[in-house]
Amino acid sequence: MKVKAIEDCTGVGYEDFSKGETRNLKKTIAEKLINFGYAEEIKTKTKKSTTKKTKK
């Protein structure tokens, strides 16, 4: 899960996680950091298909 640090924090699985830094963390660790207010989830945008349909 991709998260962005709100506060400086460190722990097992997220050593030296600085404020403003983004990382991909295990879902369980990311959810704990979000619940404690140390990080926020970064939502990824999905790309739309750019292929055009041709008429016959």
PDB file with one MODEL, atoms N, CA, C and O in Angstrom:
MODEL        1
ATOM      1  N   MET A   1       0.860  -1.161   0.000  1.00  0.00           N
ATOM      2  CA  MET A   1       0.000   0.000   0.000  1.00  0.00           C
ATOM      3  C   MET A   1       0.910   1.228   0.000  1.00  0.00           C
ATOM      4  O   MET A   1       1.887   1.279   0.747  1.00  0.00           O
ATOM      5  N   LYS A   2       0.596   2.198  -0.822  1.00  0.00           N
ATOM      6  CA  LYS A   2       1.411   3.397  -0.916  1.00  0.00           C
ATOM      7  C   LYS A   2       0.909   4.434   0.084  1.00  0.00           C
ATOM      8  O   LYS A   2      -0.270   4.788   0.089  1.00  0.00           O
ATOM      9  N   VAL A   3       1.829   4.921   0.940  1.00  0.00           N
ATOM     10  CA  VAL A   3       1.483   5.898   1.969  1.00  0.00           C
ATOM     11  C   VAL A   3       2.491   7.041   1.992  1.00  0.00           C
ATOM     12  O   VAL A   3       3.624   6.905   1.531  1.00  0.00           O
ATOM     13  N   LYS A   4       2.051   8.166   2.539  1.00  0.00           N
ATOM     14  CA  LYS A   4       2.893   9.344   2.709  1.00  0.00           C
ATOM     15  C   LYS A   4       2.950   9.671   4.190  1.00  0.00           C
ATOM     16  O   LYS A   4       1.917   9.732   4.856  1.00  0.00           O
ATOM     17  N   ALA A   5       4.167   9.882   4.713  1.00  0.00           N
ATOM     18  CA  ALA A   5       4.349  10.168   6.137  1.00  0.00           C
ATOM     19  C   ALA A   5       3.874  11.577   6.473  1.00  0.00           C
ATOM     20  O   ALA A   5       4.188  12.533   5.764  1.00  0.00           O
ATOM     21  N   ILE A   6       3.117  11.695   7.557  1.00  0.00           N
ATOM     22  CA  ILE A   6       2.658  12.984   8.067  1.00  0.00           C
ATOM     23  C   ILE A   6       3.627  13.462   9.148  1.00  0.00           C
ATOM     24  O   ILE A   6       3.833  14.664   9.317  1.00  0.00           O
ATOM     25  N   GLU A   7       4.216  12.524   9.874  1.00  0.00           N
ATOM     26  CA  GLU A   7       5.167  12.797  10.950  1.00  0.00           C
ATOM     27  C   GLU A   7       6.415  11.936  10.735  1.00  0.00           C
ATOM     28  O   GLU A   7       6.336  10.891  10.091  1.00  0.00           O
ATOM     29  N   ASP A   8       7.560  12.360  11.263  1.00  0.00           N
ATOM     30  CA  ASP A   8       8.747  11.518  11.261  1.00  0.00           C
ATOM     31  C   ASP A   8       8.499  10.332  12.186  1.00  0.00           C
ATOM     32  O   ASP A   8       8.045  10.512  13.316  1.00  0.00           O
ATOM     33  N   CYS A   9       8.790   9.134  11.723  1.00  0.00           N
ATOM     34  CA  CYS A   9       8.598   7.948  12.546  1.00  0.00           C
ATOM     35  C   CYS A   9       9.558   6.853  12.094  1.00  0.00           C
ATOM     36  O   CYS A   9      10.082   6.887  10.980  1.00  0.00           O
ATOM     37  N   THR A  10       9.779   5.889  12.972  1.00  0.00           N
ATOM     38  CA  THR A  10      10.633   4.755  12.646  1.00  0.00           C
ATOM     39  C   THR A  10      10.145   3.522  13.398  1.00  0.00           C
ATOM     40  O   THR A  10       9.600   3.626  14.497  1.00  0.00           O
ATOM     41  N   GLY A  11      10.343   2.382  12.806  1.00  0.00           N
ATOM     42  CA  GLY A  11       9.918   1.127  13.416  1.00  0.00           C
ATOM     43  C   GLY A  11      10.285  -0.037  12.515  1.00  0.00           C
ATOM     44  O   GLY A  11      10.889   0.147  11.458  1.00  0.00           O
ATOM     45  N   VAL A  12       9.923  -1.212  12.933  1.00  0.00           N
ATOM     46  CA  VAL A  12      10.212  -2.405  12.141  1.00  0.00           C
ATOM     47  C   VAL A  12       9.360  -2.372  10.877  1.00  0.00           C
ATOM     48  O   VAL A  12       8.131  -2.353  10.949  1.00  0.00           O
ATOM     49  N   GLY A  13      10.012  -2.366   9.733  1.00  0.00           N
ATOM     50  CA  GLY A  13       9.308  -2.340   8.453  1.00  0.00           C
ATOM     51  C   GLY A  13       9.190  -0.960   7.843  1.00  0.00           C
ATOM     52  O   GLY A  13       8.780  -0.830   6.690  1.00  0.00           O
ATOM     53  N   TYR A  14       9.543   0.078   8.594  1.00  0.00           N
ATOM     54  CA  TYR A  14       9.492   1.445   8.051  1.00  0.00           C
ATOM     55  C   TYR A  14      10.548   2.337   8.705  1.00  0.00           C
ATOM     56  O   TYR A  14      10.230   3.407   9.226  1.00  0.00           O
ATOM     57  N   GLU A  15      11.796   1.893   8.675  1.00  0.00           N
ATOM     58  CA  GLU A  15      12.899   2.603   9.308  1.00  0.00           C
ATOM     59  C   GLU A  15      13.105   3.982   8.692  1.00  0.00           C
ATOM     60  O   GLU A  15      13.035   4.136   7.473  1.00  0.00           O
ATOM     61  N   ASP A  16      13.363   4.998   9.542  1.00  0.00           N
ATOM     62  CA  ASP A  16      13.657   6.372   9.123  1.00  0.00           C
ATOM     63  C   ASP A  16      12.665   6.898   8.089  1.00  0.00           C
ATOM     64  O   ASP A  16      13.063   7.346   7.014  1.00  0.00           O
ATOM     65  N   PHE A  17      11.392   6.845   8.411  1.00  0.00           N
ATOM     66  CA  PHE A  17      10.314   7.307   7.538  1.00  0.00           C
ATOM     67  C   PHE A  17      10.098   8.789   7.851  1.00  0.00           C
ATOM     68  O   PHE A  17       9.515   9.132   8.880  1.00  0.00           O
ATOM     69  N   SER A  18      10.568   9.661   6.963  1.00  0.00           N
ATOM     70  CA  SER A  18      10.562  11.104   7.194  1.00  0.00           C
ATOM     71  C   SER A  18       9.275  11.761   6.722  1.00  0.00           C
ATOM     72  O   SER A  18       8.609  11.265   5.814  1.00  0.00           O
ATOM     73  N   LYS A  19       8.932  12.884   7.347  1.00  0.00           N
ATOM     74  CA  LYS A  19       7.735  13.642   6.998  1.00  0.00           C
ATOM     75  C   LYS A  19       7.777  14.015   5.516  1.00  0.00           C
ATOM     76  O   LYS A  19       8.785  14.527   5.028  1.00  0.00           O
ATOM     77  N   GLY A  20       6.668  13.754   4.797  1.00  0.00           N
ATOM     78  CA  GLY A  20       6.558  14.061   3.380  1.00  0.00           C
ATOM     79  C   GLY A  20       7.039  12.963   2.447  1.00  0.00           C
ATOM     80  O   GLY A  20       6.799  13.034   1.242  1.00  0.00           O
ATOM     81  N   GLU A  21       7.708  11.957   2.973  1.00  0.00           N
ATOM     82  CA  GLU A  21       8.232  10.854   2.170  1.00  0.00           C
ATOM     83  C   GLU A  21       7.115   9.869   1.828  1.00  0.00           C
ATOM     84  O   GLU A  21       6.217   9.637   2.638  1.00  0.00           O
ATOM     85  N   THR A  22       7.171   9.293   0.633  1.00  0.00           N
ATOM     86  CA  THR A  22       6.197   8.280   0.236  1.00  0.00           C
ATOM     87  C   THR A  22       6.904   6.934   0.094  1.00  0.00           C
ATOM     88  O   THR A  22       8.044   6.851  -0.365  1.00  0.00           O
ATOM     89  N   ARG A  23       6.193   5.887   0.503  1.00  0.00           N
ATOM     90  CA  ARG A  23       6.731   4.522   0.414  1.00  0.00           C
ATOM     91  C   ARG A  23       5.613   3.528   0.153  1.00  0.00           C
ATOM     92  O   ARG A  23       4.446   3.771   0.461  1.00  0.00           O
ATOM     93  N   ASN A  24       6.010   2.397  -0.427  1.00  0.00           N
ATOM     94  CA  ASN A  24       5.124   1.241  -0.538  1.00  0.00           C
ATOM     95  C   ASN A  24       5.422   0.341   0.649  1.00  0.00           C
ATOM     96  O   ASN A  24       6.526  -0.190   0.766  1.00  0.00           O
ATOM     97  N   LEU A  25       4.440   0.164   1.535  1.00  0.00           N
ATOM     98  CA  LEU A  25       4.608  -0.660   2.726  1.00  0.00           C
ATOM     99  C   LEU A  25       3.617  -1.811   2.704  1.00  0.00           C
ATOM    100  O   LEU A  25       2.640  -1.800   1.955  1.00  0.00           O
ATOM    101  N   LYS A  26       3.890  -2.808   3.545  1.00  0.00           N
ATOM    102  CA  LYS A  26       2.933  -3.902   3.699  1.00  0.00           C
ATOM    103  C   LYS A  26       1.616  -3.310   4.182  1.00  0.00           C
ATOM    104  O   LYS A  26       1.599  -2.335   4.933  1.00  0.00           O
ATOM    105  N   LYS A  27       0.527  -3.904   3.747  1.00  0.00           N
ATOM    106  CA  LYS A  27      -0.795  -3.373   4.065  1.00  0.00           C
ATOM    107  C   LYS A  27      -1.036  -3.256   5.569  1.00  0.00           C
ATOM    108  O   LYS A  27      -1.606  -2.266   6.026  1.00  0.00           O
ATOM    109  N   THR A  28      -0.611  -4.248   6.339  1.00  0.00           N
ATOM    110  CA  THR A  28      -0.851  -4.217   7.794  1.00  0.00           C
ATOM    111  C   THR A  28      -0.094  -3.069   8.461  1.00  0.00           C
ATOM    112  O   THR A  28      -0.634  -2.391   9.335  1.00  0.00           O
ATOM    113  N   ILE A  29       1.154  -2.855   8.049  1.00  0.00           N
ATOM    114  CA  ILE A  29       1.943  -1.764   8.620  1.00  0.00           C
ATOM    115  C   ILE A  29       1.366  -0.417   8.197  1.00  0.00           C
ATOM    116  O   ILE A  29       1.239   0.493   9.017  1.00  0.00           O
ATOM    117  N   ALA A  30       1.021  -0.292   6.932  1.00  0.00           N
ATOM    118  CA  ALA A  30       0.461   0.958   6.419  1.00  0.00           C
ATOM    119  C   ALA A  30      -0.833   1.319   7.144  1.00  0.00           C
ATOM    120  O   ALA A  30      -1.041   2.480   7.497  1.00  0.00           O
ATOM    121  N   GLU A  31      -1.704   0.336   7.368  1.00  0.00           N
ATOM    122  CA  GLU A  31      -2.967   0.598   8.056  1.00  0.00           C
ATOM    123  C   GLU A  31      -2.744   1.045   9.494  1.00  0.00           C
ATOM    124  O   GLU A  31      -3.469   1.906   9.992  1.00  0.00           O
ATOM    125  N   LYS A  32      -1.751   0.472  10.166  1.00  0.00           N
ATOM    126  CA  LYS A  32      -1.447   0.884  11.544  1.00  0.00           C
ATOM    127  C   LYS A  32      -0.950   2.326  11.575  1.00  0.00           C
ATOM    128  O   LYS A  32      -1.373   3.108  12.426  1.00  0.00           O
ATOM    129  N   LEU A  33      -0.061   2.682  10.662  1.00  0.00           N
ATOM    130  CA  LEU A  33       0.444   4.059  10.607  1.00  0.00           C
ATOM    131  C   LEU A  33      -0.677   5.049  10.314  1.00  0.00           C
ATOM    132  O   LEU A  33      -0.708   6.140  10.883  1.00  0.00           O
ATOM    133  N   ILE A  34      -1.594   4.675   9.432  1.00  0.00           N
ATOM    134  CA  ILE A  34      -2.739   5.533   9.104  1.00  0.00           C
ATOM    135  C   ILE A  34      -3.640   5.690  10.320  1.00  0.00           C
ATOM    136  O   ILE A  34      -4.077   6.799  10.626  1.00  0.00           O
ATOM    137  N   ASN A  35      -3.925   4.582  11.023  1.00  0.00           N
ATOM    138  CA  ASN A  35      -4.794   4.624  12.204  1.00  0.00           C
ATOM    139  C   ASN A  35      -4.218   5.488  13.325  1.00  0.00           C
ATOM    140  O   ASN A  35      -4.964   6.158  14.038  1.00  0.00           O
ATOM    141  N   PHE A  36      -2.893   5.475  13.484  1.00  0.00           N
ATOM    142  CA  PHE A  36      -2.240   6.269  14.524  1.00  0.00           C
ATOM    143  C   PHE A  36      -1.969   7.705  14.082  1.00  0.00           C
ATOM    144  O   PHE A  36      -1.503   8.518  14.880  1.00  0.00           O
ATOM    145  N   GLY A  37      -2.254   8.023  12.828  1.00  0.00           N
ATOM    146  CA  GLY A  37      -2.089   9.384  12.342  1.00  0.00           C
ATOM    147  C   GLY A  37      -0.677   9.744  11.920  1.00  0.00           C
ATOM    148  O   GLY A  37      -0.342  10.925  11.830  1.00  0.00           O
ATOM    149  N   TYR A  38       0.158   8.748  11.660  1.00  0.00           N
ATOM    150  CA  TYR A  38       1.528   8.998  11.222  1.00  0.00           C
ATOM    151  C   TYR A  38       1.664   9.039   9.704  1.00  0.00           C
ATOM    152  O   TYR A  38       2.674   9.519   9.189  1.00  0.00           O
ATOM    153  N   ALA A  39       0.665   8.545   8.984  1.00  0.00           N
ATOM    154  CA  ALA A  39       0.742   8.490   7.528  1.00  0.00           C
ATOM    155  C   ALA A  39      -0.658   8.591   6.931  1.00  0.00           C
ATOM    156  O   ALA A  39      -1.665   8.410   7.614  1.00  0.00           O
ATOM    157  N   GLU A  40      -0.686   8.888   5.630  1.00  0.00           N
ATOM    158  CA  GLU A  40      -1.953   8.911   4.900  1.00  0.00           C
ATOM    159  C   GLU A  40      -1.796   8.100   3.625  1.00  0.00           C
ATOM    160  O   GLU A  40      -0.720   8.053   3.029  1.00  0.00           O
ATOM    161  N   GLU A  41      -2.892   7.459   3.214  1.00  0.00           N
ATOM    162  CA  GLU A  41      -2.847   6.628   2.023  1.00  0.00           C
ATOM    163  C   GLU A  41      -2.796   7.498   0.779  1.00  0.00           C
ATOM    164  O   GLU A  41      -3.440   8.544   0.709  1.00  0.00           O
ATOM    165  N   ILE A  42      -2.025   7.054  -0.196  1.00  0.00           N
ATOM    166  CA  ILE A  42      -1.979   7.735  -1.484  1.00  0.00           C
ATOM    167  C   ILE A  42      -2.767   6.885  -2.461  1.00  0.00           C
ATOM    168  O   ILE A  42      -2.419   5.737  -2.738  1.00  0.00           O
ATOM    169  N   LYS A  43      -3.822   7.464  -2.971  1.00  0.00           N
ATOM    170  CA  LYS A  43      -4.659   6.764  -3.944  1.00  0.00           C
ATOM    171  C   LYS A  43      -4.007   6.873  -5.313  1.00  0.00           C
ATOM    172  O   LYS A  43      -3.596   7.958  -5.726  1.00  0.00           O
ATOM    173  N   THR A  44      -3.912   5.753  -6.015  1.00  0.00           N
ATOM    174  CA  THR A  44      -3.343   5.777  -7.359  1.00  0.00           C
ATOM    175  C   THR A  44      -4.461   5.964  -8.367  1.00  0.00           C
ATOM    176  O   THR A  44      -5.550   5.408  -8.225  1.00  0.00           O
ATOM    177  N   LYS A  45      -4.173   6.747  -9.376  1.00  0.00           N
ATOM    178  CA  LYS A  45      -5.159   6.988 -10.422  1.00  0.00           C
ATOM    179  C   LYS A  45      -5.082   5.870 -11.435  1.00  0.00           C
ATOM    180  O   LYS A  45      -3.995   5.397 -11.766  1.00  0.00           O
ATOM    181  N   THR A  46      -6.233   5.446 -11.928  1.00  0.00           N
ATOM    182  CA  THR A  46      -6.261   4.401 -12.942  1.00  0.00           C
ATOM    183  C   THR A  46      -6.304   5.051 -14.309  1.00  0.00           C
ATOM    184  O   THR A  46      -6.992   6.052 -14.511  1.00  0.00           O
ATOM    185  N   LYS A  47      -5.572   4.487 -15.238  1.00  0.00           N
ATOM    186  CA  LYS A  47      -5.547   5.024 -16.593  1.00  0.00           C
ATOM    187  C   LYS A  47      -6.730   4.481 -17.369  1.00  0.00           C
ATOM    188  O   LYS A  47      -7.084   3.306 -17.261  1.00  0.00           O
ATOM    189  N   LYS A  48      -7.329   5.354 -18.148  1.00  0.00           N
ATOM    190  CA  LYS A  48      -8.421   4.920 -19.014  1.00  0.00           C
ATOM    191  C   LYS A  48      -7.824   4.389 -20.312  1.00  0.00           C
ATOM    192  O   LYS A  48      -6.736   4.797 -20.719  1.00  0.00           O
ATOM    193  N   SER A  49      -8.521   3.509 -20.933  1.00  0.00           N
ATOM    194  CA  SER A  49      -8.077   2.952 -22.194  1.00  0.00           C
ATOM    195  C   SER A  49      -8.080   4.047 -23.256  1.00  0.00           C
ATOM    196  O   SER A  49      -9.040   4.809 -23.368  1.00  0.00           O
ATOM    197  N   THR A  50      -7.010   4.121 -24.028  1.00  0.00           N
ATOM    198  CA  THR A  50      -6.905   5.150 -25.055  1.00  0.00           C
ATOM    199  C   THR A  50      -7.106   4.591 -26.447  1.00  0.00           C
ATOM    200  O   THR A  50      -6.912   5.303 -27.432  1.00  0.00           O
ATOM    201  N   THR A  51      -7.489   3.339 -26.547  1.00  0.00           N
ATOM    202  CA  THR A  51      -7.691   2.740 -27.857  1.00  0.00           C
ATOM    203  C   THR A  51      -9.023   3.204 -28.438  1.00  0.00           C
ATOM    204  O   THR A  51     -10.024   3.313 -27.731  1.00  0.00           O
ATOM    205  N   LYS A  52      -9.010   3.474 -29.737  1.00  0.00           N
ATOM    206  CA  LYS A  52     -10.233   3.924 -30.407  1.00  0.00           C
ATOM    207  C   LYS A  52     -10.847   2.749 -31.155  1.00  0.00           C
ATOM    208  O   LYS A  52     -10.146   1.919 -31.733  1.00  0.00           O
ATOM    209  N   LYS A  53     -12.151   2.705 -31.128  1.00  0.00           N
ATOM    210  CA  LYS A  53     -12.856   1.677 -31.878  1.00  0.00           C
ATOM    211  C   LYS A  53     -13.088   2.203 -33.291  1.00  0.00           C
ATOM    212  O   LYS A  53     -13.486   3.351 -33.487  1.00  0.00           O
ATOM    213  N   THR A  54     -12.833   1.347 -34.258  1.00  0.00           N
ATOM    214  CA  THR A  54     -13.047   1.744 -35.643  1.00  0.00           C
ATOM    215  C   THR A  54     -14.341   1.147 -36.155  1.00  0.00           C
ATOM    216  O   THR A  54     -14.709   0.018 -35.831  1.00  0.00           O
ATOM    217  N   LYS A  55     -15.020   1.950 -36.970  1.00  0.00           N
ATOM    218  CA  LYS A  55     -16.285   1.484 -37.564  1.00  0.00           C
ATOM    219  C   LYS A  55     -15.983   0.747 -38.838  1.00  0.00           C
ATOM    220  O   LYS A  55     -15.066   1.109 -39.575  1.00  0.00           O
ATOM    221  N   LYS A  56     -16.755  -0.293 -39.102  1.00  0.00           N
ATOM    222  CA  LYS A  56     -16.597  -1.077 -40.330  1.00  0.00           C
ATOM    223  C   LYS A  56     -17.676  -0.744 -41.314  1.00  0.00           C
ATOM    224  O   LYS A  56     -17.708  -1.306 -42.408  1.00  0.00           O
TER     225      LYS A  56
ENDMDL
END
